[in-house]
Amino acid sequence: SGLGQVTIVALHGPGEEAEVDFGEATIILAGEPITVHLFHLRLSCSGKGVTLAALAPDQTAFLEGHAVAFERLGGVPARIRYDNLRSAVKRILAGRDREEADRFVALRSHYGFDSFFCLPGEEGSHEKGGVEGEVGRFRRRHLVPVPEVASMAELDELLVAADRRDEGRRIAGRRETVAEAFAAERPSLRPLPDEPFDATLPLRLSVDRKARVCVRQRWYSVPARLAGREVRGRLGARRLEVITEGRVVARHERSPVKGSQTLHLDHYLEVLVRKPGALPGSLTLVQARESGAFTSTHERFWTRARRRLGDAAGPRALHVVLVLHRGLPVIGVHGRVGAGVRVGATVTDRVGMGGRRIG
């Protein structure tokens, strides 16, 4: 005990400071329990927080978390307080001096905020503020019982709704709600830059003979015409984009499972029309059914087309219908296909939008 261990209660003015930390939570994703990592940024003055989930507590999730949080807050605090997260700190020096990670320096420069790092170990435990307790409180209040979601995008929606509900609470000792306090604090935040920070990790990828790229021991499909070629990728905390000739040709939600294959049926249509017998037993068809991309309407059309045209021409008729989804509204295509099923239409009938013939 002694005067050296006495801490002073801090008072944070509007827009002056925020705190950031990671925590863990268990969810049921597509029927399987997994651990996700919660990025939480909390304004010290109003208590307004932004929570995001990632599959790994890596630097991409850390940087993207800041960019999304600033967008949702509509501004940037002057300073952010951190524990000594590896995503931000390359090396701990004497006292509070840190050698910061290059991409974290780029993030700070882009948004113009200062960093404050807590002292390591027990010496700095009192400096972490309320954010560590906030992660636990958020988890207990909003993620119990364990939420079941079909995708990370659905989990994002759940977290946004939870942050909004938190705006109605009153922090101990305060009369106003978090929403009321944030309304007063928001004008004091620094303005957002003209463009958001690109937190994605650039990649160079090779496409294999099965029209897949491998990213962190997970396989993702690309259009079959790219088999054997080199492409570029952008890996975000929740999504992967594949780019060639300056154009995004594939988008996937990141998979939580090592060794998994995430395949889009559309990427293989040109192959399947040449090999119609490969469609019924393909993994890509199974995944298309599970995701809802291949609907019961498609199933009925395919069954009728095979019955009337045979096992070779029938899948080709289905192929033309699926190609329509690339350039026409999904609802419109489904409506025409559904009508075609009801009247017995097949490949030579008008299923395309606006009287377009398929076949």
Salt bridges, closest charged atoms under 4 A:
GLU17 OE2 - HIS12 NE2 3.59
GLU17 OE1 - ARG79 NH2 2.33
GLU17 OE2 - ARG81 NE 3.13
GLU19 OE1 - ARG42 NH1 3.52
ASP58 OD2 - ARG216 NH1 3.00
ASP58 OD2 - ARG254 NH1 3.98
GLU64 OE2 - ARG238 NH2 3.09
ASP83 OD2 - LYS128 NZ 3.31
GLU99 OE2 - LYS90 NZ 3.82
GLU99 OE1 - ARG91 NE 3.02
GLU100 OE1 - ARG108 NH2 3.01
ASP102 OD1 - LYS90 NZ 3.43
GLU127 OE2 - ARG96 NH2 2.37
GLU134 OE1 - ARG42 NE 3.95
GLU134 OE2 - ARG137 NE 3.11
GLU134 OE1 - ARG169 NH2 3.04
ASP156 OD2 - ARG238 NE 2.96
ASP166 OD2 - ARG137 NH2 2.70
ASP166 OD1 - ARG141 NH1 3.01
ASP166 OD1 - HIS142 NE2 2.98
GLU167 OE2 - LYS48 NZ 2.76
ASP208 OD2 - ARG212 NH2 2.79
GLU241 OE1 - ARG234 NH2 2.46
GLU241 OE2 - ARG251 NE 3.10
GLU245 OE2 - ARG229 NH2 3.86
ASP266 OD1 - ARG326 NE 2.68
GLU270 OE2 - ARG326 NH1 2.78
GLU299 OE2 - ARG289 NE 2.48
